Amino acid sequence: MSKIIRNTAVISCKAPLVSVIVPSYNHQDYIEDCINSIFNQTYENFEVIVIDDGSNDNTVSKLQALQERYQFTLVVQENIGLAATLNKGISEYAGGDYIAFCASDDYWLPEKLQKQVDFMTATPNAYMCFGKAIAIDEHGKELESKTLNINNGLKGGMVFEDIILMKFHPPVNQMFKKEVFKLLGLYPVGLWTEDLYMNLKICREFEIGYIPEFISAYRIPSNSVGKFITTRIADSHKTCIDLYKDSQYYPQAIKDWHYRNLIWYSSFKAHKIRAIRSLFYCWDYFYKISYLKSIAKIVLIWR
């Protein structure tokens, strides 16, 4: 059962209302920076809905303390997962023209909302827009090589090919027209890569917008590499790609998926068979250095 603490004020003006949804989970060390960055926006007409998804640290108490400083709705619930939490925020609480999500360990730069609202109002055929992100570690220090990596190849327009072939992945600082969720549906519950799922659905049908400026900070903790040791994310990627078997890009997309599997899992004892299977699906990449290195890892490295 959810516990709801409302403390919300929305500025009445002609500017579009933005619903900011913060899915929160066990981020006691970062939640204050996240909330501060939202309320320090230069754009003023927004509402904030924070949904804590069963945190077992001090996140909720910190959020309750922040309600003494800021006006926002706080929903405290038992854990139901990220996708279901996002869906709840969209369908039950968001009243805005636009929707923006902010992970509870990330933060926004001050003009983030203003730049996105300006872009969306000037580009009515775009149903989503995003900008560049700064990669930071758990201490807030910029990870320069990762910043370069996550912003590599970003662009707007009709970019379905780029997304399904993973030429780039939009940083998680998107703003959406609320209407897009009515047209295309909500996030699939149980899928680990709900962002890829939604990006593909939107890009298949509509243009997306790109703002070539830094608008947010994306936290990459030093222990986050461990998520690739499991297969859940890779399997979720495949689930998303398999939805588009009718696409001309599918054969290339699934081959590239196997190539990533080979690179990610070739060193791990528990996933050797998976890596070997993928090796044969992408054999025509034999000329790539990463392909040859992965073969060596299959034989020589057993973590």
VOPAGU-2260 file (C-alpha; in pm, 1 decimal, decimal comma):
REM VOPAGU-2260
SITE   aa  ch    i         X         Y         Z
SITE  MET   A    0       0,0       0,0       0,0
SITE  SER   A    1     125,1     348,4     -86,2
SITE  LYS   A    2     156,3     631,3     161,7
SITE  ILE   A    3     109,3     970,4      -3,1
SITE  ILE   A    4     229,7    1297,9     143,5
SITE  ARG   A    5     114,1    1592,1     -66,2
SITE  ASN   A    6     287,2    1925,5     -39,2
SITE  THR   A    7     254,6    2063,2    -388,4
SITE  ALA   A    8     227,2    2405,8    -544,4
SITE  VAL   A    9     214,2    2474,7    -917,4
SITE  ILE   A   10     274,3    2822,2   -1053,7
SITE  SER   A   11     -24,1    2940,6   -1255,4
SITE  CYS   A   12      97,3    3081,3   -1585,7
SITE  LYS   A   13      74,4    3029,6   -1959,5
SITE  ALA   A   14     397,9    2832,2   -1973,0
SITE  PRO   A   15     350,7    2456,0   -2021,3
SITE  LEU   A   16     335,1    2252,5   -1702,7
SITE  VAL   A   17     610,3    1993,0   -1663,9
SITE  SER   A   18     551,5    1690,5   -1442,0
SITE  VAL   A   19     883,8    1585,7   -1289,5
SITE  ILE   A   20     878,1    1225,6   -1167,4
SITE  VAL   A   21    1158,5    1103,6    -941,3
SITE  PRO   A   22    1170,2     725,1    -889,2
SITE  SER   A   23    1361,6     684,6    -565,2
SITE  TYR   A   24    1533,2     376,6    -425,7
SITE  ASN   A   25    1810,3     352,3    -162,8
SITE  HIS   A   26    1988,3     673,0    -256,8
SITE  GLN   A   27    2019,8     841,0      81,8
SITE  ASP   A   28    2359,3     986,3     -15,2
SITE  TYR   A   29    2235,3    1147,8    -336,2
SITE  ILE   A   30    1865,4    1228,6    -299,3
SITE  GLU   A   31    1920,4    1576,7    -157,4
SITE  ASP   A   32    2140,8    1680,1    -450,1
SITE  CYS   A   33    1878,6    1541,5    -686,7
SITE  ILE   A   34    1587,1    1733,0    -530,8
SITE  ASN   A   35    1790,5    2052,8    -489,2
SITE  SER   A   36    1880,0    2048,0    -858,5
SITE  ILE   A   37    1514,9    2018,4    -958,9
SITE  PHE   A   38    1401,1    2309,0    -743,7
SITE  ASN   A   39    1695,6    2519,6    -860,0
SITE  GLN   A   40    1567,3    2516,0   -1218,6
SITE  THR   A   41    1532,2    2847,8   -1398,8
SITE  TYR   A   42    1202,5    2722,3   -1543,7
SITE  GLU   A   43     929,7    2764,4   -1284,9
SITE  ASN   A   44     608,9    2594,5   -1396,3
SITE  PHE   A   45     657,0    2236,3   -1284,9
SITE  GLU   A   46     523,4    1987,4   -1034,4
SITE  VAL   A   47     734,4    1722,5    -862,3
SITE  ILE   A   48     622,5    1370,4    -776,2
SITE  VAL   A   49     873,5    1157,3    -584,6
SITE  ILE   A   50     786,8     788,1    -561,5
SITE  ASP   A   51    1002,2     591,9    -320,9
SITE  ASP   A   52    1000,1     228,3    -424,1
SITE  GLY   A   53    1062,4      52,2     -93,6
SITE  SER   A   54    1392,5     204,4      18,8
SITE  ASN   A   55    1540,3      39,8     327,7
SITE  ASP   A   56    1795,5     311,4     406,2
SITE  ASN   A   57    1733,2     672,2     516,8
SITE  THR   A   58    1607,1     795,0     179,7
SITE  VAL   A   59    1245,6     839,9     293,2
SITE  SER   A   60    1335,8    1034,1     607,3
SITE  LYS   A   61    1555,7    1263,2     399,0
SITE  LEU   A   62    1271,1    1317,8     154,0
SITE  GLN   A   63    1031,8    1400,4     437,5
SITE  ALA   A   64    1282,8    1654,8     568,0
SITE  LEU   A   65    1313,6    1803,8     219,6
SITE  GLN   A   66     935,9    1856,7     213,6
SITE  GLU   A   67     986,5    2120,7     481,5
SITE  ARG   A   68    1193,4    2315,6     227,6
SITE  TYR   A   69    1019,8    2231,5     -99,8
SITE  GLN   A   70     666,9    2158,2    -215,8
SITE  PHE   A   71     630,0    1817,6    -379,3
SITE  THR   A   72     420,6    1503,2    -362,1
SITE  LEU   A   73     589,8    1209,9    -190,7
SITE  VAL   A   74     459,0     858,0    -247,4
SITE  VAL   A   75     607,9     584,5     -28,4
SITE  GLN   A   76     530,4     231,1    -143,8
SITE  GLU   A   77     647,4    -126,6    -119,1
SITE  ASN   A   78     892,2    -225,4    -391,9
SITE  ILE   A   79     724,5    -283,7    -729,6
SITE  GLY   A   80    1015,9    -214,4    -965,0
SITE  LEU   A   81    1122,1      79,9   -1178,0
SITE  ALA   A   82     890,5      33,2   -1476,4
SITE  ALA   A   83     579,2      -2,8   -1259,8
SITE  THR   A   84     687,5     300,2   -1056,8
SITE  LEU   A   85     728,7     513,8   -1369,8
SITE  ASN   A   86     389,6     396,8   -1496,3
SITE  LYS   A   87     229,6     489,6   -1165,8
SITE  GLY   A   88     377,2     837,7   -1180,6
SITE  ILE   A   89     258,2     890,0   -1537,6
SITE  SER   A   90     -92,4     747,8   -1506,1
SITE  GLU   A   91    -187,0     844,5   -1149,8
SITE  TYR   A   92      -3,7    1166,3   -1067,0
SITE  ALA   A   93     132,9    1354,1   -1368,1
SITE  GLY   A   94     -86,4    1645,0   -1472,6
SITE  GLY   A   95     157,0    1826,1   -1698,1
SITE  ASP   A   96     186,9    1877,4   -2070,9
SITE  TYR   A   97     535,8    1730,9   -2055,5
SITE  ILE   A   98     693,8    1462,6   -1840,0
SITE  ALA   A   99    1055,5    1444,6   -1725,4
SITE  PHE   A  100    1216,3    1176,7   -1510,0
SITE  CYS   A  101    1514,9    1223,1   -1280,9
SITE  ALA   A  102    1678,4     920,6   -1120,2
SITE  SER   A  103    1733,2     975,1    -749,0
SITE  ASP   A  104    2112,4     949,9    -780,0
SITE  ASP   A  105    2138,2    1190,9   -1074,7
SITE  TYR   A  106    2096,4    1567,1   -1085,9
SITE  TRP   A  107    2008,6    1838,6   -1336,1
SITE  LEU   A  108    2189,7    2152,6   -1444,9
SITE  PRO   A  109    1988,2    2470,7   -1374,6
SITE  GLU   A  110    1859,4    2541,1   -1728,1
SITE  LYS   A  111    1765,7    2181,5   -1811,4
SITE  LEU   A  112    1387,8    2222,4   -1806,0
SITE  GLN   A  113    1391,3    2565,9   -1970,6
SITE  LYS   A  114    1600,8    2444,4   -2263,4
SITE  GLN   A  115    1382,1    2140,3   -2313,6
SITE  VAL   A  116    1051,7    2326,9   -2289,4
SITE  ASP   A  117    1183,1    2585,8   -2536,1
SITE  PHE   A  118    1284,6    2307,5   -2774,3
SITE  MET   A  119     958,6    2114,7   -2744,4
SITE  THR   A  120     737,0    2419,2   -2794,6
SITE  ALA   A  121     942,0    2523,8   -3098,7
SITE  THR   A  122     941,8    2169,8   -3242,8
SITE  PRO   A  123     584,5    2037,2   -3217,7
SITE  ASN   A  124     659,2    1725,0   -3423,6
SITE  ALA   A  125     912,3    1602,2   -3165,2
SITE  TYR   A  126     760,3    1377,1   -2898,3
SITE  MET   A  127    1079,3    1346,8   -2695,0
SITE  CYS   A  128    1398,9    1544,6   -2655,5
SITE  PHE   A  129    1724,5    1495,0   -2470,0
SITE  GLY   A  130    2060,7    1663,8   -2420,5
SITE  LYS   A  131    2416,5    1582,1   -2327,2
SITE  ALA   A  132    2503,7    1442,4   -1983,8
SITE  ILE   A  133    2809,1    1460,9   -1760,4
SITE  ALA   A  134    2916,1    1121,2   -1624,3
SITE  ILE   A  135    3008,6    1130,7   -1254,2
SITE  ASP   A  136    3118,9     872,8    -997,5
SITE  GLU   A  137    2972,7     807,9    -652,5
SITE  HIS   A  138    3167,1    1107,5    -516,8
SITE  GLY   A  139    3043,2    1349,0    -782,4
SITE  LYS   A  140    3373,3    1357,6    -970,7
SITE  GLU   A  141    3345,5    1372,3   -1347,5
SITE  LEU   A  142    3445,7    1058,0   -1536,4
SITE  GLU   A  143    3582,2    1229,7   -1844,7
SITE  SER   A  144    3622,5     922,5   -2065,2
SITE  LYS   A  145    3269,3     807,2   -1981,7
SITE  THR   A  146    3133,7    1156,1   -2049,6
SITE  LEU   A  147    3284,3    1136,3   -2396,7
SITE  ASN   A  148    3145,8     786,3   -2444,0
SITE  ILE   A  149    2783,5     849,2   -2343,9
SITE  ASN   A  150    2765,4    1160,6   -2563,3
SITE  ASN   A  151    2927,7    1005,0   -2867,8
SITE  GLY   A  152    2718,2    1017,1   -3184,9
SITE  LEU   A  153    2412,1    1184,3   -3033,1
SITE  LYS   A  154    2167,1    1337,1   -3278,8
SITE  GLY   A  155    1799,9    1404,4   -3334,1
SITE  GLY   A  156    1549,9    1337,8   -3609,6
SITE  MET   A  157    1422,1    1000,7   -3727,3
SITE  VAL   A  158    1684,2     787,8   -3553,8
SITE  PHE   A  159    1525,9     442,7   -3520,2
SITE  GLU   A  160    1815,2     285,1   -3712,4
SITE  ASP   A  161    2070,5     444,3   -3479,7
SITE  ILE   A  162    1887,1     331,6   -3166,4
SITE  ILE   A  163    1821,7     -30,6   -3265,3
SITE  LEU   A  164    2181,6     -67,1   -3389,0
SITE  MET   A  165    2296,3     104,5   -3067,3
SITE  LYS   A  166    2503,1     361,7   -3248,9
SITE  PHE   A  167    2408,0     578,7   -2954,4
SITE  HIS   A  168    2181,7     561,5   -2651,2
SITE  PRO   A  169    2007,0     883,4   -2543,3
SITE  PRO   A  170    2121,0     993,3   -2196,8
SITE  VAL   A  171    1849,9     949,6   -1936,9
SITE  ASN   A  172    1749,1    1315,2   -1925,8
SITE  GLN   A  173    1461,1    1301,0   -2172,8
SITE  MET   A  174    1153,0    1516,5   -2172,2
SITE  PHE   A  175     840,7    1359,3   -2323,1
SITE  LYS   A  176     510,1    1490,2   -2442,2
SITE  LYS   A  177     262,8    1326,9   -2206,6
SITE  GLU   A  178      55,5    1247,8   -2513,6
SITE  VAL   A  179     315,3     996,8   -2633,8
SITE  PHE   A  180     230,9     757,9   -2350,1
SITE  LYS   A  181    -136,3     769,2   -2448,5
SITE  LEU   A  182     -43,9     693,7   -2808,7
SITE  LEU   A  183     216,9     421,5   -2751,1
SITE  GLY   A  184     143,9     287,9   -2403,8
SITE  LEU   A  185     344,2     272,0   -2082,6
SITE  TYR   A  186     661,6      88,4   -1981,3
SITE  PRO   A  187     664,4    -293,9   -1977,9
SITE  VAL   A  188     680,5    -426,5   -1623,2
SITE  GLY   A  189     962,5    -672,9   -1559,4
SITE  LEU   A  190    1192,9    -555,2   -1836,9
SITE  TRP   A  191    1535,0    -436,2   -1718,5
SITE  THR   A  192    1589,1    -198,0   -2010,9
SITE  GLU   A  193    1263,6      -7,1   -2010,4
SITE  ASP   A  194    1442,0     301,3   -2145,6
SITE  LEU   A  195    1556,4     119,1   -2461,2
SITE  TYR   A  196    1204,4     -20,8   -2504,9
SITE  MET   A  197    1047,4     325,9   -2494,6
SITE  ASN   A  198    1318,2     490,3   -2705,2
SITE  LEU   A  199    1262,3     232,8   -2979,9
SITE  LYS   A  200     883,2     270,6   -2969,7
SITE  ILE   A  201     900,5     647,6   -2995,0
SITE  CYS   A  202    1176,2     657,7   -3257,1
SITE  ARG   A  203     991,8     407,7   -3477,0
SITE  GLU   A  204     699,6     649,0   -3505,5
SITE  PHE   A  205     823,9    1001,2   -3439,8
SITE  GLU   A  206    1113,5    1241,3   -3457,6
SITE  ILE   A  207    1312,8    1300,1   -3142,4
SITE  GLY   A  208    1496,8    1618,2   -3052,7
SITE  TYR   A  209    1857,0    1663,0   -2948,9
SITE  ILE   A  210    1991,8    1963,9   -2758,2
SITE  PRO   A  211    2371,8    1968,5   -2803,6
SITE  GLU   A  212    2436,2    2110,2   -2457,2
SITE  PHE   A  213    2503,1    1955,0   -2116,7
SITE  ILE   A  214    2180,6    1952,0   -1915,6
SITE  SER   A  215    2227,5    1680,1   -1651,9
SITE  ALA   A  216    2470,2    1463,1   -1455,9
SITE  TYR   A  217    2448,3    1084,2   -1477,5
SITE  ARG   A  218    2597,4     886,1   -1190,5
SITE  ILE   A  219    2801,1     574,2   -1269,2
SITE  PRO   A  220    2918,8     415,5    -940,7
SITE  SER   A  221    3248,6     228,9    -953,1
SITE  ASN   A  222    3071,1    -101,0    -878,8
SITE  SER   A  223    2815,3     -63,6   -1160,5
SITE  VAL   A  224    3022,1    -279,6   -1396,0
SITE  GLY   A  225    2893,8    -581,0   -1202,9
SITE  LYS   A  226    2553,5    -555,8   -1369,7
SITE  PHE   A  227    2704,2    -683,9   -1693,3
SITE  ILE   A  228    2821,9   -1005,4   -1524,4
SITE  THR   A  229    2458,7   -1114,1   -1506,0
SITE  THR   A  230    2266,3   -1166,2   -1827,4
SITE  ARG   A  231    1950,2    -975,3   -1735,8
SITE  ILE   A  232    2037,9    -654,6   -1916,0
SITE  ALA   A  233    2165,2    -831,3   -2228,1
SITE  ASP   A  234    1854,2   -1049,9   -2235,7
SITE  SER   A  235    1633,6    -742,4   -2199,4
SITE  HIS   A  236    1817,2    -578,4   -2488,7
SITE  LYS   A  237    1734,7    -881,7   -2701,9
SITE  THR   A  238    1370,2    -872,0   -2594,0
SITE  CYS   A  239    1349,2    -512,1   -2715,9
SITE  ILE   A  240    1528,7    -585,3   -3043,2
SITE  ASP   A  241    1310,8    -892,0   -3111,1
SITE  LEU   A  242    1001,7    -670,7   -3116,0
SITE  TYR   A  243    1122,5    -541,8   -3452,9
SITE  LYS   A  244    1186,8    -862,5   -3646,2
SITE  ASP   A  245     997,3    -704,8   -3934,7
SITE  SER   A  246    1250,3    -421,4   -3954,8
SITE  GLN   A  247    1515,3    -410,4   -4225,3
SITE  TYR   A  248    1764,6    -338,1   -3947,3
SITE  TYR   A  249    1685,1    -648,8   -3742,3
SITE  PRO   A  250    1948,7    -886,7   -3891,5
SITE  GLN   A  251    2225,8    -636,2   -3822,0
SITE  ALA   A  252    2086,3    -551,7   -3477,4
SITE  ILE   A  253    2074,8    -914,4   -3361,6
SITE  LYS   A  254    2423,3    -984,5   -3497,2
SITE  ASP   A  255    2557,1    -683,5   -3309,8
SITE  TRP   A  256    2378,3    -806,0   -2997,1
SITE  HIS   A  257    2567,0   -1134,9   -3021,5
SITE  TYR   A  258    2891,6    -945,1   -3074,9
SITE  ARG   A  259    2835,2    -749,4   -2752,9
SITE  ASN   A  260    2758,3   -1077,0   -2573,7
SITE  LEU   A  261    3086,6   -1220,5   -2693,9
SITE  ILE   A  262    3281,3    -919,4   -2568,2
SITE  TRP   A  263    3099,7    -888,1   -2233,2
SITE  TYR   A  264    3087,8   -1251,6   -2128,2
SITE  SER   A  265    3394,8   -1421,0   -2279,1
SITE  SER   A  266    3593,8   -1387,2   -1954,4
SITE  PHE   A  267    3332,6   -1528,5   -1717,5
SITE  LYS   A  268    3321,6   -1897,2   -1632,6
SITE  ALA   A  269    2946,1   -1894,7   -1579,0
SITE  HIS   A  270    2881,5   -1753,6   -1926,4
SITE  LYS   A  271    3137,9   -1927,3   -2149,8
SITE  ILE   A  272    2871,0   -2123,8   -2338,8
SITE  ARG   A  273    2676,9   -1803,6   -2400,7
SITE  ALA   A  274    2989,4   -1634,3   -2536,6
SITE  ILE   A  275    3076,2   -1931,0   -2759,6
SITE  ARG   A  276    2723,3   -1941,3   -2901,3
SITE  SER   A  277    2739,7   -1570,9   -2981,0
SITE  LEU   A  278    3081,6   -1617,1   -3140,9
SITE  PHE   A  279    2925,1   -1820,0   -3421,7
SITE  TYR   A  280    2640,7   -1573,8   -3477,6
SITE  CYS   A  281    2886,5   -1291,7   -3546,2
SITE  TRP   A  282    3169,9   -1489,5   -3706,6
SITE  ASP   A  283    3206,5   -1238,5   -3990,4
SITE  TYR   A  284    3347,4    -993,4   -3735,6
SITE  PHE   A  285    3656,1   -1215,2   -3714,9
SITE  TYR   A  286    3871,4    -928,8   -3843,2
SITE  LYS   A  287    3790,8    -708,0   -3542,4
SITE  ILE   A  288    4048,1    -694,1   -3263,1
SITE  SER   A  289    3776,8    -728,9   -2995,4
SITE  TYR   A  290    3653,6   -1049,7   -3161,3
SITE  LEU   A  291    4001,3   -1203,3   -3154,2
SITE  LYS   A  292    4063,7   -1088,2   -2797,1
SITE  SER   A  293    3733,8   -1243,1   -2688,8
SITE  ILE   A  294    3832,7   -1579,9   -2837,1
SITE  ALA   A  295    4154,3   -1563,6   -2634,1
SITE  LYS   A  296    3956,1   -1477,6   -2319,5
SITE  ILE   A  297    3724,0   -1774,6   -2371,3
SITE  VAL   A  298    4028,5   -2002,4   -2360,3
SITE  LEU   A  299    4256,2   -1826,7   -2111,7
SITE  ILE   A  300    4050,4   -1626,0   -1861,0
SITE  TRP   A  301    3808,2   -1794,6   -1616,9
SITE  ARG   A  302    3666,5   -1551,6   -1360,9
